[in-house]
Amino acid sequence: MPAPPPARAWRRIPPPEGYETQWRRLVDAALELGLGPDDLAATGLDPIAGARGWKPATVALYGKVARYGGLALATVPTPEPEPESLDLRPLTQIRSEHPEHLRTVAWCALALGWPATVGQFRALRRDQVHATARRLLVRTDDGSWSVPGALTAWHAWEEVRNRFPTLAASPWVLPALRRGPGFGSHVGGQLSTQALQVTFAKHAVRTGQHLRATAAPSRRAWAADLSAAYATLSYDSYRRLALAAGAPPASARGVVRAARAVNRLHRLAG
């Protein structure tokens, strides 16, 4: 049987949960070139990347989105972040008492000192994080970490979540705040990897927008540059930037990543 027209073929595939916007952009880009799902699986993202001028990080992102949607694309490793350093502190600053905002701020603050993967944060339980007078202590099967600078965000998130019985009873550091479409999803349950990645991306964009809206005249250029960087910042890049800035790795694999990042910085300085 002949293949259906590209537009019809794309409509047959439901977008991956949490990536509906990125999926729509991928489909639009494919349709501009007359490519259906089978065509994209055969050619990879090179035709679209060339037509759109996508950078390697964007190709890696949309490759993941395509695979989440069921397309058999080759895995493209996420490149190391550019620039090698970036001011990440605004992402750890509290702007409101909205639970989703505080949950993400606490995550970002904790990740500056414990740059774990999304999967590690997804599985992190509250009984693995202990607050002292000066810092947070994280204990997992991989070891123990002392995390300074995250107490304010942690206590703010804990205070707000304890106002809601379901969130207060949840064992997860980053629980679901609403019921999702997935089977077994419930308030207080374990978030999916995709949901966490989307949550971080939304937080980065909104933080950039806030910086631009509130920057003093002398800081407008700084805010505009940082907002532009935040607009495409993924959590993978965030944690690698934290590693490059000297945060201790959160796993054995992170040791390799951290050494690579430090070596790059030394080459740039040399």
C-alpha positions as a Markdown table, in Angstrom:
| # | Residue | x | y | z |
|---|---|---|---|---|
| 1 | Met | 0.0 | 0.0 | 0.0 |
| 2 | Pro | 1.2 | 3.5 | -0.8 |
| 3 | Ala | 2.2 | 5.6 | 2.2 |
| 4 | Pro | -0.5 | 8.1 | 3.3 |
| 5 | Pro | 0.1 | 11.8 | 2.7 |
| 6 | Pro | 2.5 | 13.2 | 5.3 |
| 7 | Ala | -0.1 | 15.4 | 7.1 |
| 8 | Arg | -2.4 | 12.4 | 7.5 |
| 9 | Ala | 0.4 | 10.2 | 8.7 |
| 10 | Trp | 1.5 | 12.7 | 11.4 |
| 11 | Arg | -2.1 | 13.0 | 12.6 |
| 12 | Arg | -2.2 | 9.3 | 13.3 |
| 13 | Ile | 0.6 | 9.6 | 15.9 |
| 14 | Pro | -0.4 | 11.0 | 19.3 |
| 15 | Pro | 2.1 | 13.5 | 20.7 |
| 16 | Pro | 4.2 | 12.3 | 23.6 |
| 17 | Glu | 3.0 | 13.3 | 27.0 |
| 18 | Gly | 4.5 | 16.5 | 28.2 |
| 19 | Tyr | 6.0 | 17.4 | 24.8 |
| 20 | Glu | 3.0 | 18.4 | 22.9 |
| 21 | Thr | 4.4 | 21.8 | 22.0 |
| 22 | Gln | 7.8 | 20.5 | 20.8 |
| 23 | Trp | 6.0 | 17.7 | 18.9 |
| 24 | Arg | 3.9 | 20.2 | 17.1 |
| 25 | Arg | 7.0 | 22.2 | 16.1 |
| 26 | Leu | 8.7 | 19.1 | 14.9 |
| 27 | Val | 5.7 | 18.1 | 12.8 |
| 28 | Asp | 5.4 | 21.6 | 11.3 |
| 29 | Ala | 9.1 | 21.5 | 10.4 |
| 30 | Ala | 8.8 | 18.1 | 8.8 |
| 31 | Leu | 5.7 | 19.1 | 6.8 |
| 32 | Glu | 7.5 | 22.2 | 5.5 |
| 33 | Leu | 9.8 | 19.8 | 3.7 |
| 34 | Gly | 7.0 | 17.3 | 2.8 |
| 35 | Leu | 8.3 | 14.7 | 5.2 |
| 36 | Gly | 6.1 | 12.1 | 6.9 |
| 37 | Pro | 7.0 | 10.0 | 10.0 |
| 38 | Asp | 8.5 | 7.2 | 7.9 |
| 39 | Asp | 10.6 | 9.7 | 5.9 |
| 40 | Leu | 11.9 | 11.3 | 9.1 |
| 41 | Ala | 12.8 | 7.9 | 10.5 |
| 42 | Ala | 14.7 | 7.2 | 7.3 |
| 43 | Thr | 16.6 | 10.5 | 6.9 |
| 44 | Gly | 17.0 | 11.5 | 10.5 |
| 45 | Leu | 16.8 | 15.2 | 11.5 |
| 46 | Asp | 19.5 | 16.4 | 9.2 |
| 47 | Pro | 17.2 | 17.8 | 6.5 |
| 48 | Ile | 15.1 | 19.7 | 9.1 |
| 49 | Ala | 18.2 | 20.8 | 11.0 |
| 50 | Gly | 19.7 | 22.2 | 7.8 |
| 51 | Ala | 16.6 | 24.0 | 6.8 |
| 52 | Arg | 15.9 | 25.5 | 10.2 |
| 53 | Gly | 19.6 | 26.2 | 11.1 |
| 54 | Trp | 19.2 | 24.1 | 14.3 |
| 55 | Lys | 22.2 | 23.9 | 16.7 |
| 56 | Pro | 23.4 | 20.5 | 18.0 |
| 57 | Ala | 21.5 | 21.0 | 21.3 |
| 58 | Thr | 18.3 | 21.6 | 19.4 |
| 59 | Val | 18.8 | 18.5 | 17.3 |
| 60 | Ala | 19.4 | 16.5 | 20.4 |
| 61 | Leu | 16.2 | 17.8 | 22.0 |
| 62 | Tyr | 14.0 | 17.1 | 19.0 |
| 63 | Gly | 15.6 | 13.8 | 18.5 |
| 64 | Lys | 14.4 | 12.9 | 22.0 |
| 65 | Val | 11.0 | 14.2 | 21.3 |
| 66 | Ala | 10.7 | 12.1 | 18.1 |
| 67 | Arg | 11.8 | 9.0 | 20.0 |
| 68 | Tyr | 9.3 | 9.7 | 22.7 |
| 69 | Gly | 6.7 | 9.8 | 20.0 |
| 70 | Gly | 7.7 | 6.4 | 18.7 |
| 71 | Leu | 9.9 | 7.3 | 15.8 |
| 72 | Ala | 13.0 | 5.1 | 15.4 |
| 73 | Leu | 15.7 | 7.8 | 15.2 |
| 74 | Ala | 19.3 | 7.2 | 16.2 |
| 75 | Thr | 20.3 | 8.7 | 19.6 |
| 76 | Val | 22.1 | 12.0 | 19.4 |
| 77 | Pro | 24.1 | 12.8 | 22.5 |
| 78 | Thr | 23.3 | 16.1 | 24.1 |
| 79 | Pro | 26.3 | 18.3 | 23.5 |
| 80 | Glu | 28.1 | 20.1 | 26.3 |
| 81 | Pro | 26.5 | 23.4 | 27.1 |
| 82 | Glu | 27.5 | 26.7 | 25.5 |
| 83 | Pro | 28.6 | 29.0 | 27.0 |
| 84 | Glu | 30.9 | 27.1 | 29.4 |
| 85 | Ser | 29.5 | 29.2 | 32.3 |
| 86 | Leu | 26.2 | 30.9 | 33.0 |
| 87 | Asp | 24.7 | 32.7 | 35.9 |
| 88 | Leu | 22.3 | 30.1 | 37.3 |
| 89 | Arg | 21.4 | 31.9 | 40.6 |
| 90 | Pro | 18.3 | 33.6 | 39.4 |
| 91 | Leu | 16.7 | 30.2 | 38.8 |
| 92 | Thr | 17.1 | 29.5 | 42.6 |
| 93 | Gln | 15.4 | 32.7 | 43.7 |
| 94 | Ile | 11.9 | 32.7 | 45.1 |
| 95 | Arg | 9.4 | 35.0 | 43.4 |
| 96 | Ser | 6.0 | 33.7 | 44.6 |
| 97 | Glu | 4.4 | 31.1 | 46.9 |
| 98 | His | 2.9 | 29.1 | 44.0 |
| 99 | Pro | 3.6 | 25.5 | 44.7 |
| 100 | Glu | 4.9 | 24.7 | 41.2 |
| 101 | His | 7.3 | 27.7 | 41.4 |
| 102 | Leu | 8.6 | 26.7 | 44.8 |
| 103 | Arg | 9.0 | 23.1 | 43.9 |
| 104 | Thr | 11.2 | 24.0 | 40.9 |
| 105 | Val | 13.2 | 26.6 | 42.8 |
| 106 | Ala | 14.0 | 24.1 | 45.5 |
| 107 | Trp | 15.0 | 21.6 | 42.8 |
| 108 | Cys | 17.3 | 24.2 | 41.1 |
| 109 | Ala | 18.9 | 25.2 | 44.4 |
| 110 | Leu | 19.5 | 21.6 | 45.4 |
| 111 | Ala | 20.9 | 20.8 | 42.0 |
| 112 | Leu | 23.5 | 23.5 | 42.2 |
| 113 | Gly | 25.2 | 21.6 | 45.0 |
| 114 | Trp | 24.0 | 18.1 | 44.0 |
| 115 | Pro | 23.8 | 18.1 | 40.2 |
| 116 | Ala | 22.0 | 14.8 | 39.8 |
| 117 | Thr | 20.2 | 13.6 | 36.7 |
| 118 | Val | 16.5 | 14.0 | 36.1 |
| 119 | Gly | 16.1 | 10.3 | 36.9 |
| 120 | Gln | 17.9 | 10.7 | 40.3 |
| 121 | Phe | 15.7 | 13.7 | 41.2 |
| 122 | Arg | 12.6 | 11.8 | 40.1 |
| 123 | Ala | 13.5 | 9.0 | 42.6 |
| 124 | Leu | 14.7 | 11.2 | 45.4 |
| 125 | Arg | 12.7 | 10.8 | 48.6 |
| 126 | Arg | 12.2 | 13.3 | 51.4 |
| 127 | Asp | 13.8 | 11.0 | 53.9 |
| 128 | Gln | 17.0 | 11.2 | 51.9 |
| 129 | Val | 17.3 | 15.0 | 52.4 |
| 130 | His | 18.0 | 16.4 | 55.8 |
| 131 | Ala | 18.2 | 20.1 | 56.8 |
| 132 | Thr | 20.8 | 21.3 | 59.3 |
| 133 | Ala | 21.3 | 24.8 | 60.5 |
| 134 | Arg | 23.7 | 25.6 | 57.7 |
| 135 | Arg | 23.0 | 23.3 | 54.8 |
| 136 | Leu | 21.1 | 20.3 | 53.3 |
| 137 | Leu | 22.5 | 16.8 | 53.5 |
| 138 | Val | 21.6 | 14.4 | 50.7 |
| 139 | Arg | 22.1 | 10.7 | 51.3 |
| 140 | Thr | 21.6 | 8.1 | 48.5 |
| 141 | Asp | 23.0 | 4.6 | 47.7 |
| 142 | Asp | 25.8 | 6.4 | 45.8 |
| 143 | Gly | 27.0 | 8.4 | 48.8 |
| 144 | Ser | 26.4 | 11.5 | 50.9 |
| 145 | Trp | 26.6 | 15.2 | 49.8 |
| 146 | Ser | 26.6 | 18.5 | 51.7 |
| 147 | Val | 24.7 | 21.2 | 49.9 |
| 148 | Pro | 25.1 | 24.8 | 51.0 |
| 149 | Gly | 22.9 | 27.6 | 49.8 |
| 150 | Ala | 19.7 | 25.7 | 49.3 |
| 151 | Leu | 18.1 | 26.0 | 52.8 |
| 152 | Thr | 15.8 | 29.0 | 52.0 |
| 153 | Ala | 14.3 | 27.4 | 48.9 |
| 154 | Trp | 14.0 | 24.0 | 50.7 |
| 155 | His | 12.2 | 25.4 | 53.7 |
| 156 | Ala | 9.9 | 27.6 | 51.6 |
| 157 | Trp | 8.8 | 24.5 | 49.5 |
| 158 | Glu | 8.4 | 22.3 | 52.6 |
| 159 | Glu | 6.3 | 25.0 | 54.3 |
| 160 | Val | 3.9 | 25.4 | 51.3 |
| 161 | Arg | 3.6 | 21.7 | 50.5 |
| 162 | Asn | 2.7 | 20.9 | 54.2 |
| 163 | Arg | -0.4 | 23.0 | 53.8 |
| 164 | Phe | -1.8 | 20.4 | 51.5 |
| 165 | Pro | -2.4 | 16.9 | 53.1 |
| 166 | Thr | -1.7 | 15.0 | 50.0 |
| 167 | Leu | 1.6 | 16.7 | 49.3 |
| 168 | Ala | 2.5 | 16.6 | 52.9 |
| 169 | Ala | 2.1 | 12.8 | 52.9 |
| 170 | Ser | 4.0 | 12.3 | 49.7 |
| 171 | Pro | 7.4 | 10.6 | 50.1 |
| 172 | Trp | 8.9 | 12.3 | 47.0 |
| 173 | Val | 11.0 | 15.5 | 47.0 |
| 174 | Leu | 9.4 | 16.6 | 43.7 |
| 175 | Pro | 5.8 | 15.2 | 43.8 |
| 176 | Ala | 3.1 | 15.7 | 41.2 |
| 177 | Leu | 0.9 | 18.7 | 41.9 |
| 178 | Arg | -2.0 | 17.6 | 39.7 |
| 179 | Arg | -3.2 | 14.4 | 38.2 |
| 180 | Gly | -1.7 | 13.8 | 34.8 |
| 181 | Pro | -3.0 | 11.7 | 31.8 |
| 182 | Gly | -0.8 | 8.7 | 32.6 |
| 183 | Phe | -2.1 | 5.5 | 34.2 |
| 184 | Gly | -1.9 | 5.7 | 38.0 |
| 185 | Ser | -1.0 | 9.4 | 38.0 |
| 186 | His | -2.2 | 11.2 | 41.1 |
| 187 | Val | -1.5 | 14.2 | 43.2 |
| 188 | Gly | 1.6 | 13.5 | 45.4 |
| 189 | Gly | 2.7 | 10.7 | 43.1 |
| 190 | Gln | 6.0 | 10.3 | 41.3 |
| 191 | Leu | 6.5 | 12.7 | 38.3 |
| 192 | Ser | 7.5 | 11.3 | 34.9 |
| 193 | Thr | 10.9 | 12.2 | 33.5 |
| 194 | Gln | 9.2 | 14.2 | 30.7 |
| 195 | Ala | 7.1 | 16.2 | 33.1 |
| 196 | Leu | 10.2 | 17.2 | 35.1 |
| 197 | Gln | 12.0 | 18.3 | 32.0 |
| 198 | Val | 9.1 | 20.3 | 30.8 |
| 199 | Thr | 8.7 | 21.8 | 34.3 |
| 200 | Phe | 12.3 | 23.0 | 34.3 |
| 201 | Ala | 12.1 | 24.5 | 30.8 |
| 202 | Lys | 9.0 | 26.5 | 31.7 |
| 203 | His | 10.7 | 27.7 | 34.9 |
| 204 | Ala | 13.8 | 28.8 | 32.9 |
| 205 | Val | 11.7 | 30.7 | 30.4 |
| 206 | Arg | 9.6 | 32.4 | 33.0 |
| 207 | Thr | 12.6 | 33.4 | 35.0 |
| 208 | Gly | 14.1 | 35.0 | 31.9 |
| 209 | Gln | 10.9 | 36.9 | 31.3 |
| 210 | His | 10.9 | 38.1 | 34.9 |
| 211 | Leu | 14.5 | 39.3 | 34.7 |
| 212 | Arg | 13.7 | 41.3 | 31.6 |
| 213 | Ala | 10.6 | 42.8 | 33.1 |
| 214 | Thr | 12.2 | 43.9 | 36.4 |
| 215 | Ala | 15.8 | 44.8 | 35.4 |
| 216 | Ala | 17.1 | 48.2 | 36.2 |
| 217 | Pro | 18.1 | 50.3 | 33.2 |
| 218 | Ser | 21.8 | 49.6 | 33.9 |
| 219 | Arg | 21.1 | 45.8 | 33.9 |
| 220 | Arg | 18.8 | 45.5 | 30.9 |
| 221 | Ala | 21.5 | 44.2 | 28.6 |
| 222 | Trp | 22.5 | 41.6 | 31.2 |
| 223 | Ala | 18.9 | 40.6 | 31.7 |
| 224 | Ala | 18.3 | 40.3 | 27.9 |
| 225 | Asp | 21.3 | 38.1 | 27.4 |
| 226 | Leu | 20.5 | 35.9 | 30.4 |
| 227 | Ser | 16.8 | 35.6 | 29.3 |
| 228 | Ala | 17.9 | 34.5 | 25.8 |
| 229 | Ala | 20.2 | 31.8 | 27.3 |
| 230 | Tyr | 17.4 | 30.6 | 29.6 |
| 231 | Ala | 14.9 | 30.4 | 26.7 |
| 232 | Thr | 16.7 | 27.3 | 25.4 |
| 233 | Leu | 18.2 | 26.0 | 28.7 |
| 234 | Ser | 17.5 | 22.3 | 29.5 |
| 235 | Tyr | 18.0 | 20.7 | 32.8 |
| 236 | Asp | 20.8 | 18.5 | 31.3 |
| 237 | Ser | 22.7 | 21.7 | 30.4 |
| 238 | Tyr | 21.9 | 23.2 | 33.8 |
| 239 | Arg | 23.5 | 20.3 | 35.7 |
| 240 | Arg | 26.5 | 20.2 | 33.4 |
| 241 | Leu | 27.0 | 23.9 | 34.0 |
| 242 | Ala | 26.8 | 23.3 | 37.7 |
| 243 | Leu | 29.5 | 20.5 | 37.3 |
| 244 | Ala | 31.7 | 22.8 | 35.3 |
| 245 | Ala | 31.4 | 25.4 | 38.0 |
| 246 | Gly | 32.8 | 23.0 | 40.5 |
| 247 | Ala | 29.8 | 21.2 | 42.0 |
| 248 | Pro | 30.7 | 17.6 | 43.2 |
| 249 | Pro | 29.3 | 14.8 | 40.8 |
| 250 | Ala | 26.3 | 13.0 | 42.0 |
| 251 | Ser | 27.3 | 9.6 | 40.6 |
| 252 | Ala | 30.3 | 7.8 | 39.1 |
| 253 | Arg | 29.2 | 8.8 | 35.6 |
| 254 | Gly | 29.2 | 12.4 | 36.8 |
| 255 | Val | 32.9 | 12.1 | 37.8 |
| 256 | Val | 33.7 | 11.6 | 34.1 |
| 257 | Arg | 31.5 | 14.5 | 33.1 |
| 258 | Ala | 33.0 | 16.8 | 35.7 |
| 259 | Ala | 36.6 | 15.9 | 34.7 |
| 260 | Arg | 35.8 | 16.6 | 31.1 |
| 261 | Ala | 34.2 | 20.0 | 32.0 |
| 262 | Val | 37.2 | 21.0 | 34.1 |
| 263 | Asn | 39.6 | 20.0 | 31.4 |
| 264 | Arg | 37.7 | 22.2 | 28.9 |
| 265 | Leu | 37.9 | 25.1 | 31.2 |
| 266 | His | 41.6 | 24.6 | 31.7 |
| 267 | Arg | 42.1 | 24.5 | 27.9 |
| 268 | Leu | 40.1 | 27.7 | 27.5 |
| 269 | Ala | 42.2 | 29.4 | 30.2 |
| 270 | Gly | 45.5 | 28.2 | 28.7 |
